[in-house]
Amino acid sequence: MAYATPQRFIQEYGLEETTQLLADEQHLLTPQLLSDALAGAWTGAPTEADQAAANAAKDRIARKLVTVSNFMDGYLRAAVTLPLSAEDANAGTLEECCVALAREGLADDADNATERMGKVADRWRAWLKDVQAGRATLVAASGVEVASSGRTRTGQAASRFNWGGFPPTWGR
């Protein structure tokens, strides 16, 4: 299950940018063709090549969102019980993380990749690591914490005592 949909991606970044990120080598893809492919109905009379380019773009964004969601699950699995309910999975934070990481993944060349995209994606990856380590928690759509995976933390906290201030006593 993907944490975001192609429609949510377009809502976040716009149809124009999404079309640019998904552009084919022949430059057949247009915003209208992409919109039509996602809607499942063609307006006008697009050629077979136009339809093929639009369907390939639709498949590419859907596949990227699933791949990114699976990547996210690798981090989330340590902290929460998966799969999350659809309501909780798309409650906002995971959805935003998914579209930001997918955006960076789709920006696969210098023409459409920006430093800002990379920084935003880095921030989301750091957040996933925080969730994995238990430094951040997921909140469900209802506002309560998402069910934990049952992981038990063990170990001892680091002492704040300055043991280095004492001379060694061994060997006397």
Residue frames as a rotation matrix with the C-alpha (Angstrom) as fourth column:
MET 1
0.583 0.813 0.000 0.00
0.813 -0.583 0.000 0.00
0.000 0.000 -1.000 0.00
ALA 2
-0.379 -0.678 0.630 1.33
0.643 -0.682 -0.347 3.42
0.665 0.274 0.695 -0.90
TYR 3
-0.376 0.171 -0.911 1.19
0.816 -0.405 -0.413 6.18
-0.440 -0.898 0.012 1.69
ALA 4
-0.295 0.294 -0.909 0.20
-0.304 -0.931 -0.203 8.67
-0.906 0.217 0.364 -1.01
THR 5
0.389 0.510 0.768 -1.62
0.645 0.444 -0.622 8.68
-0.658 0.737 -0.156 -4.33
PRO 6
-0.512 -0.529 0.677 -0.64
0.857 -0.366 0.363 10.29
0.056 0.766 0.641 -7.63
GLN 7
0.325 0.721 0.612 -3.52
0.572 -0.665 0.481 12.73
0.754 0.194 -0.628 -7.10
ARG 8
0.876 -0.065 -0.478 -2.08
0.417 -0.394 0.819 13.73
-0.241 -0.917 -0.318 -3.71
PHE 9
-0.168 -0.983 0.071 1.34
0.821 -0.099 0.563 14.20
-0.546 0.153 0.824 -5.33
ILE 10
-0.367 0.114 0.923 -0.23
0.749 -0.552 0.366 16.51
0.551 0.826 0.117 -7.92
GLN 11
0.742 0.670 0.022 -2.13
0.493 -0.568 0.659 18.36
0.453 -0.478 -0.752 -5.21
GLU 12
0.599 -0.578 -0.554 1.17
0.535 -0.226 0.814 19.00
-0.596 -0.784 0.174 -3.40
TYR 13
-0.342 -0.922 -0.181 3.42
0.365 -0.307 0.879 19.92
-0.866 0.235 0.442 -6.34
GLY 14
0.087 0.482 -0.872 1.05
-0.603 -0.671 -0.432 20.80
-0.793 0.564 0.233 -9.16
LEU 15
0.768 0.328 0.550 0.20
0.203 0.689 -0.695 19.20
-0.607 0.646 0.463 -12.46
GLU 16
0.855 -0.482 -0.188 2.87
-0.423 -0.442 -0.791 21.16
0.298 0.756 -0.582 -14.38
GLU 17
-0.022 -0.925 0.380 5.76
-0.997 0.046 0.054 20.07
-0.067 -0.378 -0.923 -12.15
THR 18
0.152 0.136 0.979 4.49
-0.303 0.949 -0.085 16.50
-0.941 -0.283 0.185 -12.00
THR 19
0.964 0.219 0.152 4.35
0.087 0.279 -0.956 16.41
-0.252 0.935 0.250 -15.79
GLN 20
0.544 -0.832 -0.110 7.91
-0.745 -0.419 -0.519 17.76
0.386 0.365 -0.847 -16.00
LEU 21
-0.130 -0.608 0.783 9.16
-0.876 0.440 0.196 15.14
-0.464 -0.661 -0.590 -13.56
LEU 22
0.136 0.303 0.943 7.49
0.025 0.951 -0.309 12.36
-0.990 0.065 0.121 -15.53
ALA 23
0.488 0.093 -0.868 8.36
-0.763 -0.437 -0.476 13.68
-0.423 0.895 -0.142 -19.01
ASP 24
0.691 -0.209 0.692 9.23
0.380 0.919 -0.102 11.04
-0.615 0.333 0.715 -21.56
GLU 25
-0.338 -0.941 0.032 12.18
0.455 -0.134 0.881 11.19
-0.824 0.312 0.473 -23.96
GLN 26
-0.513 0.200 0.834 9.94
0.836 -0.103 0.539 12.13
0.194 0.974 -0.114 -26.90
HIS 27
-0.951 0.155 -0.267 8.30
-0.011 -0.882 -0.472 14.93
-0.309 -0.446 0.840 -24.91
LEU 28
-0.615 0.789 -0.014 4.83
0.224 0.192 0.955 13.61
0.756 0.584 -0.295 -25.70
LEU 29
-0.232 0.544 -0.807 3.49
0.963 0.247 -0.110 13.92
0.140 -0.802 -0.581 -22.17
THR 30
-0.529 0.183 0.829 1.36
-0.066 -0.982 0.174 16.99
0.846 0.037 0.532 -21.47
PRO 31
-0.901 0.242 0.361 -0.51
-0.399 -0.132 -0.907 17.97
-0.171 -0.961 0.216 -18.31
GLN 32
0.034 0.983 -0.182 -3.80
-0.992 0.011 -0.124 17.13
-0.120 0.184 0.976 -20.04
LEU 33
0.125 -0.047 -0.991 -2.59
-0.468 0.878 -0.101 13.68
0.875 0.477 0.088 -21.09
LEU 34
-0.848 -0.475 -0.237 -1.37
-0.003 0.451 -0.892 12.92
0.531 -0.756 -0.384 -17.59
SER 35
-0.656 0.684 0.319 -4.63
-0.668 -0.328 -0.669 14.13
-0.353 -0.651 0.672 -16.09
ASP 36
0.235 0.758 -0.608 -6.59
-0.938 0.340 0.062 12.01
0.254 0.556 0.791 -18.56
ALA 37
-0.246 -0.405 -0.881 -4.50
-0.218 0.908 -0.357 8.90
0.944 0.105 -0.312 -17.85
LEU 38
-0.989 -0.133 0.069 -5.04
-0.087 0.139 -0.986 9.29
0.122 -0.981 -0.149 -14.11
ALA 39
-0.358 0.931 0.072 -8.78
-0.818 -0.276 -0.505 9.82
-0.451 -0.239 0.860 -14.65
GLY 40
-0.598 0.069 0.798 -8.97
0.196 0.979 0.062 6.79
-0.777 0.193 -0.599 -16.95
ALA 41
0.492 0.752 0.440 -10.71
0.699 -0.039 -0.714 8.72
-0.519 0.659 -0.545 -19.77
TRP 42
-0.594 -0.766 0.246 -9.22
0.735 -0.392 0.553 10.56
-0.328 0.509 0.796 -22.73
THR 43
0.442 0.633 -0.635 -10.30
0.170 -0.755 -0.634 14.01
-0.881 0.172 -0.441 -23.84
GLY 44
0.166 -0.359 -0.918 -9.81
-0.879 -0.475 0.027 14.95
-0.446 0.803 -0.395 -27.45
ALA 45
0.987 0.118 -0.110 -8.22
-0.159 0.828 -0.538 12.40
0.027 0.548 0.836 -29.73
PRO 46
0.258 -0.956 0.137 -4.74
-0.804 -0.134 0.580 11.53
-0.536 -0.259 -0.803 -28.44
THR 47
0.218 -0.291 -0.932 -2.65
-0.753 0.557 -0.350 9.23
0.620 0.778 -0.098 -30.59
GLU 48
0.859 0.033 -0.511 -1.66
0.188 0.908 0.374 5.77
0.476 -0.418 0.774 -29.41
ALA 49
-0.144 -0.986 -0.081 1.83
0.619 -0.026 -0.785 7.11
0.772 -0.163 0.614 -28.73
ASP 50
-0.386 0.092 0.918 0.38
-0.500 -0.857 -0.124 9.94
0.775 -0.507 0.377 -26.60
GLN 51
0.674 0.716 0.182 -1.75
-0.581 0.362 0.730 7.47
0.457 -0.597 0.659 -24.66
ALA 52
0.606 -0.528 -0.595 1.21
0.526 0.827 -0.198 5.14
0.597 -0.193 0.779 -24.18
ALA 53
-0.461 -0.803 0.378 3.37
0.252 -0.527 -0.812 8.00
0.851 -0.279 0.445 -22.86
ALA 54
-0.118 0.508 0.854 0.63
-0.775 -0.584 0.240 9.11
0.621 -0.633 0.462 -20.46
ASN 55
0.866 0.457 -0.202 -0.01
-0.268 0.766 0.584 5.58
0.422 -0.452 0.786 -19.20
ALA 56
0.203 -0.885 -0.420 3.73
0.629 0.446 -0.637 5.02
0.751 -0.135 0.647 -18.73
ALA 57
-0.565 -0.369 0.738 3.91
-0.212 -0.800 -0.562 8.25
0.798 -0.474 0.373 -16.68
LYS 58
0.366 0.789 0.494 0.90
-0.788 -0.020 0.616 7.18
0.496 -0.615 0.614 -14.60
ASP 59
0.840 -0.100 -0.534 2.51
0.227 0.957 0.178 3.79
0.493 -0.271 0.827 -13.95
ARG 60
-0.150 -0.988 0.028 5.86
0.451 -0.093 -0.888 5.40
0.880 -0.121 0.460 -13.13
ILE 61
-0.412 0.013 0.911 4.46
-0.617 -0.740 -0.268 7.72
0.671 -0.673 0.313 -10.46
ALA 62
0.697 0.698 0.168 2.32
-0.621 0.470 0.627 4.95
0.359 -0.541 0.761 -8.94
ARG 63
0.629 -0.544 -0.555 5.33
0.459 0.836 -0.300 2.61
0.627 -0.066 0.776 -8.85
LYS 64
-0.400 -0.815 0.419 7.54
0.122 -0.501 -0.857 5.33
0.909 -0.292 0.299 -7.30
LEU 65
-0.013 0.480 0.877 4.98
-0.851 -0.466 0.243 5.99
0.526 -0.743 0.414 -4.55
VAL 66
0.932 0.315 -0.181 4.80
-0.204 0.866 0.456 2.27
0.301 -0.388 0.871 -3.72
THR 67
0.284 -0.912 -0.297 8.60
0.554 0.409 -0.725 1.93
0.782 0.041 0.622 -3.76
VAL 68
-0.471 -0.424 0.773 9.02
-0.291 -0.753 -0.590 4.94
0.833 -0.503 0.231 -1.47
SER 69
0.436 0.711 0.552 6.31
-0.812 0.046 0.582 3.59
0.388 -0.701 0.598 0.86
ASN 70
0.852 -0.197 -0.486 8.16
0.260 0.963 0.065 0.27
0.455 -0.181 0.872 1.08
PHE 71
-0.218 -0.957 0.191 11.37
0.358 -0.260 -0.897 2.18
0.908 -0.127 0.400 1.84
MET 72
-0.223 0.223 0.949 9.54
-0.722 -0.691 -0.007 4.05
0.654 -0.687 0.316 4.61
ASP 73
0.806 0.588 -0.064 8.19
-0.423 0.649 0.632 0.78
0.413 -0.482 0.773 6.02
GLY 74
0.255 -0.811 -0.527 11.77
0.463 0.580 -0.670 -0.39
0.849 -0.073 0.523 6.50
TYR 75
-0.748 -0.483 0.455 12.16
-0.097 -0.600 -0.794 2.36
0.656 -0.638 0.402 9.10
LEU 76
-0.134 0.808 0.573 8.63
-0.878 -0.365 0.310 2.27
0.460 -0.462 0.758 10.49
ARG 77
0.387 0.322 -0.864 8.59
-0.110 0.946 0.304 -1.49
0.916 -0.023 0.401 11.07
ALA 78
-0.524 -0.686 -0.505 10.92
0.459 0.272 -0.846 -1.09
0.718 -0.675 0.172 14.06
ALA 79
-0.982 0.065 0.176 8.55
-0.172 -0.690 -0.703 1.33
0.075 -0.721 0.689 15.77
VAL 80
-0.260 0.963 0.068 4.94
-0.868 -0.202 -0.454 0.53
-0.424 -0.177 0.888 14.82
THR 81
-0.333 0.274 0.902 2.81
0.214 0.954 -0.211 -2.43
-0.918 0.123 -0.376 13.90
LEU 82
-0.560 0.107 -0.822 2.41
-0.779 -0.405 0.478 -2.65
-0.281 0.908 0.310 10.14
PRO 83
-0.561 -0.003 0.828 0.37
0.615 -0.671 0.414 -2.43
0.554 0.741 0.378 8.07
LEU 84
-0.897 0.302 -0.323 -1.15
0.001 -0.729 -0.685 0.79
-0.442 -0.615 0.653 9.32
SER 85
0.074 0.962 0.263 -4.83
0.717 0.133 -0.685 1.36
-0.694 0.239 -0.680 8.72
ALA 86
-0.155 -0.092 0.984 -5.48
0.917 -0.384 0.109 3.38
0.368 0.919 0.144 5.58
GLU 87
0.814 0.523 0.253 -6.88
0.373 -0.804 0.462 6.17
0.445 -0.281 -0.850 7.75
ASP 88
0.768 -0.576 -0.281 -3.70
0.141 -0.275 0.951 6.34
-0.625 -0.770 -0.130 9.86
ALA 89
-0.038 -0.839 0.544 -1.29
0.844 0.265 0.467 5.78
-0.535 0.476 0.698 6.98
ASN 90
-0.323 -0.027 0.946 -2.66
0.782 -0.570 0.251 8.72
0.533 0.821 0.205 5.06
ALA 91
0.481 0.548 -0.684 -3.32
0.865 -0.426 0.267 10.95
-0.145 -0.720 -0.678 8.04
GLY 92
0.997 -0.070 -0.024 -0.83
-0.074 -0.975 -0.210 13.51
-0.009 0.211 -0.977 6.81
THR 93
0.414 -0.909 0.046 2.72
-0.670 -0.270 0.691 13.06
-0.616 -0.317 -0.721 8.02
LEU 94
-0.167 -0.473 0.865 3.43
0.221 0.837 0.501 9.78
-0.961 0.275 -0.035 6.23
GLU 95
0.631 0.490 0.602 1.68
0.702 -0.030 -0.711 11.09
-0.330 0.871 -0.363 3.15
GLU 96
0.929 -0.316 -0.194 3.84
-0.350 -0.919 -0.179 14.24
-0.122 0.234 -0.965 3.09
CYS 97
0.070 -0.938 0.338 6.98
-0.503 0.260 0.824 12.21
-0.861 -0.228 -0.454 3.67
CYS 98
0.059 0.030 0.998 6.07
0.566 0.822 -0.058 9.87
-0.822 0.568 0.032 0.84
VAL 99
0.866 0.309 0.394 5.40
0.494 -0.405 -0.769 12.59
-0.078 0.860 -0.503 -1.72
ALA 100
0.735 -0.654 -0.180 8.58
-0.609 -0.753 0.251 14.49
-0.299 -0.075 -0.951 -0.78
LEU 101
-0.134 -0.808 0.573 10.75
-0.300 0.585 0.754 11.39
-0.945 -0.071 -0.321 -1.11
ALA 102
0.266 0.308 0.914 9.01
0.734 0.550 -0.399 10.39
-0.625 0.776 -0.080 -4.34
ARG 103
0.986 0.085 -0.143 9.56
-0.008 -0.835 -0.551 13.88
-0.167 0.544 -0.822 -5.73
GLU 104
0.248 -0.966 -0.080 13.28
-0.764 -0.245 0.597 13.60
-0.596 -0.087 -0.798 -5.12
GLY 105
-0.232 -0.324 0.917 13.29
0.129 0.924 0.359 10.14
-0.964 0.202 -0.173 -6.68
LEU 106
0.567 0.527 0.633 11.48
0.701 0.095 -0.707 11.32
-0.433 0.844 -0.315 -9.79
ALA 107
0.892 -0.347 -0.290 13.84
-0.417 -0.880 -0.229 14.31
-0.175 0.325 -0.929 -10.19
ASP 108
0.698 -0.556 0.450 16.43
0.402 0.825 0.397 12.05
-0.592 -0.096 0.800 -11.75
ASP 109
0.091 -0.742 0.664 18.42
0.960 -0.113 -0.257 14.57
0.266 0.661 0.702 -13.75
ALA 110
-0.682 -0.512 -0.522 19.93
0.656 -0.744 -0.129 18.03
-0.323 -0.430 0.843 -13.41
ASP 111
-0.744 0.441 0.502 17.10
0.156 -0.616 0.772 19.58
0.650 0.652 0.390 -15.42
ASN 112
0.206 0.950 0.236 14.52
-0.159 -0.205 0.966 19.00
0.966 -0.236 0.109 -12.71
ALA 113
0.322 -0.160 -0.933 16.45
0.869 0.442 0.224 18.26
0.376 -0.883 0.281 -9.49
THR 114
0.422 -0.188 0.887 17.02
-0.229 -0.969 -0.096 21.08
0.877 -0.162 -0.452 -7.03
GLU 115
-0.697 -0.713 -0.072 19.11
-0.030 0.129 -0.991 21.42
0.716 -0.689 -0.111 -3.91
ARG 116
-0.468 0.607 0.642 15.94
-0.882 -0.369 -0.294 22.22
0.059 -0.704 0.708 -1.97
MET 117
0.550 0.658 -0.515 14.36
-0.635 0.730 0.254 18.92
0.543 0.187 0.819 -3.00
GLY 118
-0.019 -0.672 -0.740 17.40
0.178 0.726 -0.664 17.11
0.984 -0.144 0.107 -1.64
LYS 119
-0.855 -0.319 0.409 17.32
-0.284 -0.372 -0.884 19.01
0.434 -0.872 0.227 1.65
VAL 120
-0.007 0.933 0.361 13.61
-0.994 -0.045 0.097 18.33
0.106 -0.358 0.928 2.16
ALA 121
0.608 0.193 -0.770 14.14
-0.287 0.958 0.014 14.63
0.741 0.212 0.637 1.40
ASP 122
-0.448 -0.838 -0.311 17.11
0.122 0.287 -0.950 14.53
0.886 -0.464 -0.026 3.81
ARG 123
-0.647 0.284 0.708 14.90
-0.739 -0.461 -0.491 16.03
0.187 -0.841 0.508 6.53
TRP 124
0.467 0.883 -0.051 12.26
-0.857 0.466 0.219 13.36
0.217 -0.059 0.974 5.97
ARG 125
0.312 -0.427 -0.849 14.86
0.032 0.897 -0.440 10.55
0.950 0.111 0.293 6.01
ALA 126
-0.778 -0.586 0.229 16.19
-0.162 -0.165 -0.973 11.92
0.607 -0.794 0.033 9.32
TRP 127
-0.205 0.797 0.568 12.63
-0.978 -0.192 -0.083 11.92
0.043 -0.572 0.819 10.67
LEU 128
0.637 0.417 -0.648 12.17
-0.463 0.879 0.110 8.28
0.616 0.230 0.753 9.62
LYS 129
-0.242 -0.808 -0.537 15.38
0.192 0.503 -0.843 7.41
0.951 -0.308 0.034 11.48
ASP 130
-0.771 0.036 0.636 14.01
-0.575 -0.468 -0.671 9.23
0.273 -0.883 0.381 14.54
VAL 131
0.350 0.933 0.082 10.79
-0.918 0.324 0.230 7.22
0.188 -0.156 0.970 14.35
GLN 132
0.448 -0.251 -0.858 12.81
-0.082 0.944 -0.319 4.03
0.890 0.213 0.402 13.98
ALA 133
-0.575 -0.791 -0.209 14.95
0.207 0.107 -0.973 4.91
0.791 -0.603 0.102 17.02
GLY 134
0.069 0.704 -0.707 11.92
0.944 0.183 0.275 5.92
0.323 -0.686 -0.652 19.12
ARG 135
-0.791 -0.390 -0.472 12.88
0.527 -0.826 -0.201 9.61
-0.311 -0.408 0.858 19.29
ALA 136
-0.686 0.672 -0.278 9.68
-0.725 -0.665 0.181 10.50
-0.064 0.326 0.943 17.38
THR 137
-0.666 0.539 0.516 6.31
0.277 0.821 -0.499 8.77
-0.692 -0.190 -0.696 17.40
LEU 138
-0.859 0.472 0.199 3.57
0.150 -0.139 0.979 8.47
0.490 0.870 0.048 14.84
VAL 139
-0.694 0.719 -0.035 0.19
-0.251 -0.288 -0.924 9.93
-0.675 -0.632 0.380 15.68
ALA 140
-0.614 0.552 0.565 -2.93
0.754 0.622 0.211 8.35
-0.235 0.555 -0.798 14.21
ALA 141
-0.554 0.507 0.660 -5.74
0.300 -0.618 0.727 10.23
0.777 0.600 0.190 12.52
SER 142
0.495 0.800 -0.339 -7.57
0.575 -0.010 0.818 10.14
0.651 -0.600 -0.465 15.85
GLY 143
0.490 -0.384 0.782 -4.71
-0.516 -0.851 -0.095 12.02
0.703 -0.357 -0.615 17.53
VAL 144
0.776 -0.249 0.580 -3.44
-0.443 0.439 0.781 9.09
-0.449 -0.863 0.231 19.62
GLU 145
-0.251 -0.961 -0.112 -0.13
-0.842 0.160 0.516 7.31
-0.478 0.224 -0.849 19.19
VAL 146
0.369 0.279 -0.887 -0.09
-0.765 0.633 -0.118 4.55
0.529 0.722 0.447 16.57
ALA 147
0.958 0.075 0.276 0.23
-0.230 0.776 0.587 1.06
-0.170 -0.626 0.761 18.04
SER 148
0.111 -0.993 0.036 3.82
-0.936 -0.092 0.340 0.13
-0.334 -0.072 -0.940 18.80
SER 149
0.205 -0.139 -0.969 5.48
-0.610 0.756 -0.238 -2.93
0.765 0.640 0.070 17.35
GLY 150
0.974 0.209 -0.082 6.03
-0.059 0.590 0.806 -4.15
0.217 -0.780 0.587 20.90
ARG 151
0.187 -0.981 -0.051 9.73
0.263 0.099 -0.960 -3.44
0.947 0.166 0.276 20.80
THR 152
0.924 0.027 -0.381 11.29
0.382 -0.098 0.919 -3.45
-0.012 -0.995 -0.101 24.25
ARG 153
0.458 -0.799 0.389 14.16
-0.338 -0.561 -0.756 -1.14
0.822 0.215 -0.527 24.97
THR 154
0.853 -0.283 -0.439 16.90
0.522 0.503 0.689 -2.43
0.026 -0.816 0.577 27.19
GLY 155
-0.010 -0.946 0.323 20.18
0.654 -0.251 -0.714 -1.09
0.757 0.204 0.621 28.42
GLN 156
0.206 -0.040 -0.978 21.42
0.901 -0.382 0.205 1.50
-0.381 -0.923 -0.043 30.82
ALA 157
0.937 0.134 0.324 21.40
0.250 -0.903 -0.350 5.23
0.246 0.409 -0.879 30.38
ALA 158
0.009 -0.983 0.186 24.76
0.518 -0.155 -0.841 6.94
0.855 0.104 0.508 30.25
SER 159
0.326 0.006 -0.945 25.93
0.929 -0.184 0.320 8.20
-0.172 -0.983 -0.065 33.61
ARG 160
0.729 -0.055 0.683 26.40
0.202 -0.936 -0.290 11.94
0.655 0.349 -0.671 33.99
PHE 161
0.891 -0.447 -0.080 28.97
0.033 -0.112 0.993 11.39
-0.453 -0.887 -0.085 36.71
ASN 162
0.636 -0.733 -0.242 32.51
-0.661 -0.356 -0.660 12.46
0.397 0.580 -0.711 35.84
TRP 163
0.950 -0.289 0.117 34.37
0.193 0.841 0.506 9.21
-0.245 -0.458 0.855 36.42
GLY 164
0.474 -0.810 0.346 37.39
0.592 0.002 -0.806 10.61
0.652 0.587 0.481 34.61
GLY 165
0.449 -0.268 0.853 38.02
-0.498 -0.867 -0.010 13.00
0.742 -0.420 -0.522 37.52
PHE 166
0.810 -0.170 0.562 39.22
-0.452 0.430 0.782 10.11
-0.374 -0.887 0.271 39.74
PRO 167
-0.206 -0.922 -0.329 42.68
-0.978 0.182 0.104 8.58
-0.036 0.343 -0.939 39.49
PRO 168
0.325 0.288 -0.901 42.74
-0.449 0.885 0.121 4.95
0.832 0.365 0.417 38.44
THR 169
0.332 -0.137 0.933 42.86
-0.926 0.138 0.350 2.58
-0.177 -0.981 -0.081 41.38
TRP 170
0.999 0.044 -0.028 43.77
-0.049 0.980 -0.193 -0.64
0.019 0.194 0.981 39.66
GLY 171
0.458 -0.872 -0.171 47.21
0.352 0.354 -0.866 -2.11
0.816 0.337 0.469 40.09
ARG 172
0.174 -0.422 0.890 47.89
-0.736 -0.656 -0.167 -0.62
0.654 -0.626 -0.425 43.60
